[in-house]
Amino acid sequence: MKEWLSTTLEALNLVETMEQPDGFTRLGYSEEETASMSVFRDVAETLGLSVRRDQAGNLFARWGGKTDHVVMTGSHLDTVENGGGYDGAAGVLCSLGAVKALKERGFKPHNPIEVVCFASEESARFGVSTLGSKSVAGILDKSVENVRDRHGVSIKDAVESTGLDWSSIEEAERTKDEILSFIELHIEQGTQIEDHGAQFGIVRGVACPIRLKVKVEGMAGHTGTTPMGKRKDALVALAPLITFVSQEAEKLSNQSQKPLVATVSTMNVKPNVMNVVPGQAEAGIDIRSVDDALKRSMADKIIEKCRSLENEFNVTINIETLVDNPSILLDEELTARVKRAGESLGYKTFEMDSGAGHDVMNMAVKWPSALVFIPCEKGISHHPKEYSSLEDLHAGVEILAEVLQQEAGE
């Protein structure tokens, strides 16, 4: 199995070795993603699965069953630019591996098992994430069709460049009765599993963000002639907020049952000229927790701090809420079954939350869903050095095979 995992991982990544200094770039609805998904089709068909492509470009590899109620597992194959070869790919690989393992032990599913490869999970190309799984769940906002990548290509045009018809993308939606459960496996993209001496993580919830844009309006002026006491330096006014966000988030997180993280992750200064006092400064702030009230409390504290900075530095601060999505709690019963399945194989588990979004958060809106994490070395992700060992991938296969056997019945 480990040899199969190694060679199939390379095939899905379209390489002959996972040592790629520049990483992997397979953006959503690109030629590279399409090529990788074509390998998925070939591997699935070699395993004896029937594969179909839906109106959003997702691929479903189906195995047997005597009912119309599907047990589904899978992930995605697109990447960020110059990213790693395990984010998404590990989940697709382990799902196919689980089917291979079940077939080798002679298992015959009562309920069909489908391995899904979702299209365009990452937001790297368009700034809009999980397009494929949103379509399956029926929650895609079609108004995104004119959102463009940095080359001016719209989502609609990108989708149609792969042979699809944007006008029929709603037909990718699956009914509630069609799917019994969805289980996604993913690399952790952190170190909590390792830090707690466990072999896999079982996720209770996905921390969807509140995102704020804070725009400070001051007054530009000559750096050599504008007296210090008469300046309205937008960057100086914004600077204390950076430290405040970090320190206040840590304080709130330490005081709460659920963790919270907050990050000043983007900055833009105008005119950004060496001899001009900054007249405008803008920051993007990302706030995450599975506790929505805690996220809101952090946002309120940021707003309060901005009002204080306005008065202190004689500037105007405007705050725009870009995103305010409720966090997703995963199905407790299915999650418990996945945990028991892993523990029955001798693997130690750690219960945790996910600070990153995944396709499972869309599937959970409509169907019982669970998320399994396997370790990734040093928590490195979205980077060429992203890595999960063959031992951890094999453990993922065994855990998925065990729970799929239970969910599909014989």
SULVENRA-V45032 format. One record per residue. N is the residue number from 0. RES is the residue in three letters. PSI is psi as a letter, one per 40 degrees, with the letter a starting at -180 (999 if undefined). BURIAL is b if it has 9 or more other C-alpha atoms within 8 Angstrom, else e. Layout:
n:N res:RES psi:PSI burial:BURIAL
n:N res:RES psi:PSI burial:BURIAL
This chain:
n:0 res:MET psi:d burial:e
n:1 res:LYS psi:d burial:e
n:2 res:GLU psi:d burial:e
n:3 res:TRP psi:d burial:e
n:4 res:LEU psi:d burial:b
n:5 res:SER psi:d burial:b
n:6 res:THR psi:d burial:e
n:7 res:THR psi:d burial:b
n:8 res:LEU psi:d burial:b
n:9 res:GLU psi:d burial:b
n:10 res:ALA psi:d burial:b
n:11 res:LEU psi:d burial:b
n:12 res:ASN psi:e burial:b
n:13 res:LEU psi:f burial:e
n:14 res:VAL psi:i burial:e
n:15 res:GLU psi:e burial:e
n:16 res:THR psi:i burial:e
n:17 res:MET psi:e burial:e
n:18 res:GLU psi:g burial:e
n:19 res:GLN psi:h burial:e
n:20 res:PRO psi:d burial:e
n:21 res:ASP psi:e burial:e
n:22 res:GLY psi:a burial:b
n:23 res:PHE psi:h burial:b
n:24 res:THR psi:h burial:b
n:25 res:ARG psi:g burial:b
n:26 res:LEU psi:i burial:b
n:27 res:GLY psi:h burial:b
n:28 res:TYR psi:f burial:b
n:29 res:SER psi:i burial:b
n:30 res:GLU psi:d burial:e
n:31 res:GLU psi:d burial:b
n:32 res:GLU psi:d burial:b
n:33 res:THR psi:d burial:b
n:34 res:ALA psi:d burial:b
n:35 res:SER psi:d burial:b
n:36 res:MET psi:d burial:b
n:37 res:SER psi:d burial:e
n:38 res:VAL psi:d burial:b
n:39 res:PHE psi:d burial:b
n:40 res:ARG psi:d burial:b
n:41 res:ASP psi:d burial:e
n:42 res:VAL psi:d burial:b
n:43 res:ALA psi:d burial:b
n:44 res:GLU psi:d burial:b
n:45 res:THR psi:d burial:e
n:46 res:LEU psi:e burial:e
n:47 res:GLY psi:e burial:e
n:48 res:LEU psi:i burial:b
n:49 res:SER psi:h burial:b
n:50 res:VAL psi:h burial:b
n:51 res:ARG psi:i burial:e
n:52 res:ARG psi:h burial:b
n:53 res:ASP psi:a burial:b
n:54 res:GLN psi:e burial:b
n:55 res:ALA psi:e burial:b
n:56 res:GLY psi:e burial:b
n:57 res:ASN psi:i burial:b
n:58 res:LEU psi:h burial:b
n:59 res:PHE psi:h burial:b
n:60 res:ALA psi:h burial:b
n:61 res:ARG psi:i burial:b
n:62 res:TRP psi:h burial:b
n:63 res:GLY psi:a burial:b
n:64 res:GLY psi:i burial:b
n:65 res:LYS psi:e burial:e
n:66 res:THR psi:i burial:e
n:67 res:ASP psi:e burial:e
n:68 res:HIS psi:h burial:b
n:69 res:VAL psi:h burial:b
n:70 res:VAL psi:h burial:b
n:71 res:MET psi:i burial:b
n:72 res:THR psi:i burial:b
n:73 res:GLY psi:a burial:b
n:74 res:SER psi:b burial:b
n:75 res:HIS psi:i burial:b
n:76 res:LEU psi:e burial:b
n:77 res:ASP psi:i burial:b
n:78 res:THR psi:i burial:b
n:79 res:VAL psi:i burial:b
n:80 res:GLU psi:h burial:b
n:81 res:ASN psi:f burial:b
n:82 res:GLY psi:a burial:b
n:83 res:GLY psi:i burial:b
n:84 res:GLY psi:e burial:b
n:85 res:TYR psi:d burial:b
n:86 res:ASP psi:h burial:b
n:87 res:GLY psi:d burial:b
n:88 res:ALA psi:d burial:b
n:89 res:ALA psi:d burial:b
n:90 res:GLY psi:d burial:b
n:91 res:VAL psi:d burial:b
n:92 res:LEU psi:d burial:b
n:93 res:CYS psi:d burial:b
n:94 res:SER psi:d burial:b
n:95 res:LEU psi:d burial:b
n:96 res:GLY psi:d burial:b
n:97 res:ALA psi:d burial:b
n:98 res:VAL psi:d burial:b
n:99 res:LYS psi:d burial:b
n:100 res:ALA psi:d burial:b
n:101 res:LEU psi:d burial:b
n:102 res:LYS psi:d burial:b
n:103 res:GLU psi:d burial:e
n:104 res:ARG psi:e burial:e
n:105 res:GLY psi:e burial:e
n:106 res:PHE psi:i burial:b
n:107 res:LYS psi:h burial:e
n:108 res:PRO psi:h burial:b
n:109 res:HIS psi:d burial:b
n:110 res:ASN psi:h burial:b
n:111 res:PRO psi:i burial:b
n:112 res:ILE psi:h burial:b
n:113 res:GLU psi:h burial:b
n:114 res:VAL psi:h burial:b
n:115 res:VAL psi:i burial:b
n:116 res:CYS psi:h burial:b
n:117 res:PHE psi:i burial:b
n:118 res:ALA psi:i burial:b
n:119 res:SER psi:g burial:b
n:120 res:GLU psi:d burial:b
n:121 res:GLU psi:i burial:b
n:122 res:SER psi:e burial:b
n:123 res:ALA psi:d burial:b
n:124 res:ARG psi:d burial:b
n:125 res:PHE psi:e burial:b
n:126 res:GLY psi:e burial:e
n:127 res:VAL psi:h burial:b
n:128 res:SER psi:i burial:b
n:129 res:THR psi:f burial:b
n:130 res:LEU psi:d burial:b
n:131 res:GLY psi:d burial:b
n:132 res:SER psi:d burial:b
n:133 res:LYS psi:d burial:b
n:134 res:SER psi:d burial:b
n:135 res:VAL psi:d burial:b
n:136 res:ALA psi:e burial:b
n:137 res:GLY psi:f burial:b
n:138 res:ILE psi:e burial:e
n:139 res:LEU psi:h burial:b
n:140 res:ASP psi:h burial:e
n:141 res:LYS psi:e burial:e
n:142 res:SER psi:e burial:e
n:143 res:VAL psi:e burial:e
n:144 res:GLU psi:d burial:e
n:145 res:ASN psi:e burial:e
n:146 res:VAL psi:h burial:e
n:147 res:ARG psi:i burial:b
n:148 res:ASP psi:a burial:b
n:149 res:ARG psi:e burial:e
n:150 res:HIS psi:e burial:e
n:151 res:GLY psi:e burial:e
n:152 res:VAL psi:h burial:b
n:153 res:SER psi:i burial:b
n:154 res:ILE psi:d burial:b
n:155 res:LYS psi:d burial:b
n:156 res:ASP psi:d burial:e
n:157 res:ALA psi:d burial:b
n:158 res:VAL psi:d burial:b
n:159 res:GLU psi:d burial:b
n:160 res:SER psi:e burial:e
n:161 res:THR psi:e burial:b
n:162 res:GLY psi:e burial:e
n:163 res:LEU psi:i burial:b
n:164 res:ASP psi:h burial:b
n:165 res:TRP psi:d burial:b
n:166 res:SER psi:e burial:e
n:167 res:SER psi:e burial:e
n:168 res:ILE psi:d burial:b
n:169 res:GLU psi:d burial:b
n:170 res:GLU psi:e burial:e
n:171 res:ALA psi:e burial:b
n:172 res:GLU psi:h burial:b
n:173 res:ARG psi:i burial:b
n:174 res:THR psi:i burial:e
n:175 res:LYS psi:d burial:e
n:176 res:ASP psi:e burial:e
n:177 res:GLU psi:d burial:b
n:178 res:ILE psi:h burial:b
n:179 res:LEU psi:d burial:b
n:180 res:SER psi:i burial:b
n:181 res:PHE psi:h burial:b
n:182 res:ILE psi:h burial:b
n:183 res:GLU psi:h burial:b
n:184 res:LEU psi:h burial:b
n:185 res:HIS psi:i burial:b
n:186 res:ILE psi:i burial:b
n:187 res:GLU psi:d burial:b
n:188 res:GLN psi:f burial:b
n:189 res:GLY psi:a burial:b
n:190 res:THR psi:e burial:b
n:191 res:GLN psi:d burial:e
n:192 res:ILE psi:d burial:b
n:193 res:GLU psi:d burial:b
n:194 res:ASP psi:d burial:e
n:195 res:HIS psi:e burial:e
n:196 res:GLY psi:f burial:e
n:197 res:ALA psi:i burial:b
n:198 res:GLN psi:d burial:b
n:199 res:PHE psi:i burial:b
n:200 res:GLY psi:i burial:b
n:201 res:ILE psi:h burial:b
n:202 res:VAL psi:h burial:b
n:203 res:ARG psi:d burial:b
n:204 res:GLY psi:i burial:b
n:205 res:VAL psi:h burial:b
n:206 res:ALA psi:g burial:b
n:207 res:CYS psi:i burial:b
n:208 res:PRO psi:i burial:b
n:209 res:ILE psi:h burial:b
n:210 res:ARG psi:h burial:b
n:211 res:LEU psi:i burial:b
n:212 res:LYS psi:h burial:b
n:213 res:VAL psi:h burial:b
n:214 res:LYS psi:h burial:b
n:215 res:VAL psi:h burial:b
n:216 res:GLU psi:h burial:b
n:217 res:GLY psi:b burial:b
n:218 res:MET psi:h burial:b
n:219 res:ALA psi:i burial:b
n:220 res:GLY psi:i burial:b
n:221 res:HIS psi:h burial:b
n:222 res:THR psi:d burial:e
n:223 res:GLY psi:e burial:e
n:224 res:THR psi:e burial:e
n:225 res:THR psi:h burial:b
n:226 res:PRO psi:i burial:e
n:227 res:MET psi:d burial:e
n:228 res:GLY psi:e burial:e
n:229 res:LYS psi:e burial:e
n:230 res:ARG psi:i burial:b
n:231 res:LYS psi:g burial:b
n:232 res:ASP psi:h burial:b
n:233 res:ALA psi:d burial:b
n:234 res:LEU psi:d burial:b
n:235 res:VAL psi:d burial:e
n:236 res:ALA psi:d burial:b
n:237 res:LEU psi:d burial:b
n:238 res:ALA psi:d burial:e
n:239 res:PRO psi:d burial:e
n:240 res:LEU psi:d burial:b
n:241 res:ILE psi:d burial:b
n:242 res:THR psi:d burial:e
n:243 res:PHE psi:d burial:e
n:244 res:VAL psi:d burial:b
n:245 res:SER psi:d burial:b
n:246 res:GLN psi:d burial:e
n:247 res:GLU psi:d burial:b
n:248 res:ALA psi:d burial:b
n:249 res:GLU psi:d burial:b
n:250 res:LYS psi:d burial:e
n:251 res:LEU psi:d burial:b
n:252 res:SER psi:d burial:b
n:253 res:ASN psi:d burial:e
n:254 res:GLN psi:e burial:e
n:255 res:SER psi:i burial:e
n:256 res:GLN psi:d burial:e
n:257 res:LYS psi:i burial:e
n:258 res:PRO psi:i burial:b
n:259 res:LEU psi:h burial:b
n:260 res:VAL psi:i burial:b
n:261 res:ALA psi:h burial:b
n:262 res:THR psi:h burial:b
n:263 res:VAL psi:h burial:b
n:264 res:SER psi:e burial:e
n:265 res:THR psi:i burial:e
n:266 res:MET psi:i burial:b
n:267 res:ASN psi:h burial:e
n:268 res:VAL psi:h burial:b
n:269 res:LYS psi:i burial:b
n:270 res:PRO psi:e burial:b
n:271 res:ASN psi:f burial:e
n:272 res:VAL psi:h burial:e
n:273 res:MET psi:d burial:e
n:274 res:ASN psi:f burial:e
n:275 res:VAL psi:h burial:b
n:276 res:VAL psi:h burial:b
n:277 res:PRO psi:h burial:b
n:278 res:GLY psi:e burial:b
n:279 res:GLN psi:h burial:b
n:280 res:ALA psi:h burial:b
n:281 res:GLU psi:h burial:b
n:282 res:ALA psi:i burial:b
n:283 res:GLY psi:h burial:b
n:284 res:ILE psi:h burial:b
n:285 res:ASP psi:h burial:b
n:286 res:ILE psi:h burial:b
n:287 res:ARG psi:h burial:b
n:288 res:SER psi:i burial:b
n:289 res:VAL psi:e burial:b
n:290 res:ASP psi:h burial:b
n:291 res:ASP psi:d burial:b
n:292 res:ALA psi:d burial:e
n:293 res:LEU psi:d burial:b
n:294 res:LYS psi:d burial:b
n:295 res:ARG psi:d burial:b
n:296 res:SER psi:d burial:e
n:297 res:MET psi:d burial:b
n:298 res:ALA psi:d burial:b
n:299 res:ASP psi:d burial:e
n:300 res:LYS psi:d burial:e
n:301 res:ILE psi:d burial:b
n:302 res:ILE psi:d burial:b
n:303 res:GLU psi:d burial:e
n:304 res:LYS psi:d burial:b
n:305 res:CYS psi:d burial:b
n:306 res:ARG psi:d burial:b
n:307 res:SER psi:d burial:e
n:308 res:LEU psi:d burial:b
n:309 res:GLU psi:d burial:b
n:310 res:ASN psi:d burial:e
n:311 res:GLU psi:d burial:e
n:312 res:PHE psi:e burial:b
n:313 res:ASN psi:f burial:b
n:314 res:VAL psi:i burial:b
n:315 res:THR psi:h burial:e
n:316 res:ILE psi:h burial:b
n:317 res:ASN psi:h burial:e
n:318 res:ILE psi:h burial:b
n:319 res:GLU psi:h burial:e
n:320 res:THR psi:h burial:b
n:321 res:LEU psi:d burial:e
n:322 res:VAL psi:h burial:e
n:323 res:ASP psi:g burial:e
n:324 res:ASN psi:h burial:e
n:325 res:PRO psi:i burial:e
n:326 res:SER psi:i burial:b
n:327 res:ILE psi:h burial:b
n:328 res:LEU psi:h burial:b
n:329 res:LEU psi:i burial:b
n:330 res:ASP psi:h burial:b
n:331 res:GLU psi:d burial:e
n:332 res:GLU psi:d burial:e
n:333 res:LEU psi:d burial:b
n:334 res:THR psi:d burial:b
n:335 res:ALA psi:d burial:e
n:336 res:ARG psi:d burial:b
n:337 res:VAL psi:d burial:b
n:338 res:LYS psi:d burial:b
n:339 res:ARG psi:d burial:e
n:340 res:ALA psi:d burial:b
n:341 res:GLY psi:d burial:b
n:342 res:GLU psi:d burial:b
n:343 res:SER psi:d burial:e
n:344 res:LEU psi:e burial:e
n:345 res:GLY psi:e burial:e
n:346 res:TYR psi:h burial:b
n:347 res:LYS psi:h burial:b
n:348 res:THR psi:i burial:b
n:349 res:PHE psi:h burial:b
n:350 res:GLU psi:h burial:e
n:351 res:MET psi:i burial:b
n:352 res:ASP psi:i burial:b
n:353 res:SER psi:h burial:b
n:354 res:GLY psi:e burial:b
n:355 res:ALA psi:i burial:e
n:356 res:GLY psi:i burial:b
n:357 res:HIS psi:i burial:b
n:358 res:ASP psi:d burial:b
n:359 res:VAL psi:d burial:b
n:360 res:MET psi:d burial:b
n:361 res:ASN psi:d burial:b
n:362 res:MET psi:d burial:b
n:363 res:ALA psi:e burial:b
n:364 res:VAL psi:d burial:e
n:365 res:LYS psi:d burial:e
n:366 res:TRP psi:i burial:b
n:367 res:PRO psi:h burial:b
n:368 res:SER psi:i burial:b
n:369 res:ALA psi:i burial:b
n:370 res:LEU psi:h burial:b
n:371 res:VAL psi:h burial:b
n:372 res:PHE psi:h burial:b
n:373 res:ILE psi:i burial:b
n:374 res:PRO psi:i burial:b
n:375 res:CYS psi:h burial:b
n:376 res:GLU psi:h burial:b
n:377 res:LYS psi:e burial:e
n:378 res:GLY psi:e burial:b
n:379 res:ILE psi:h burial:b
n:380 res:SER psi:i burial:b
n:381 res:HIS psi:f burial:b
n:382 res:HIS psi:i burial:b
n:383 res:PRO psi:d burial:b
n:384 res:LYS psi:e burial:b
n:385 res:GLU psi:h burial:b
n:386 res:TYR psi:h burial:b
n:387 res:SER psi:h burial:b
n:388 res:SER psi:i burial:e
n:389 res:LEU psi:d burial:b
n:390 res:GLU psi:d burial:e
n:391 res:ASP psi:d burial:b
n:392 res:LEU psi:d burial:b
n:393 res:HIS psi:d burial:b
n:394 res:ALA psi:d burial:e
n:395 res:GLY psi:d burial:b
n:396 res:VAL psi:d burial:b
n:397 res:GLU psi:d burial:b
n:398 res:ILE psi:d burial:b
n:399 res:LEU psi:d burial:b
n:400 res:ALA psi:d burial:b
n:401 res:GLU psi:d burial:b
n:402 res:VAL psi:d burial:b
n:403 res:LEU psi:d burial:b
n:404 res:GLN psi:d burial:b
n:405 res:GLN psi:d burial:e
n:406 res:GLU psi:d burial:b
n:407 res:ALA psi:d burial:b
n:408 res:GLY psi:i burial:e
n:409 res:GLU psi:999 burial:e
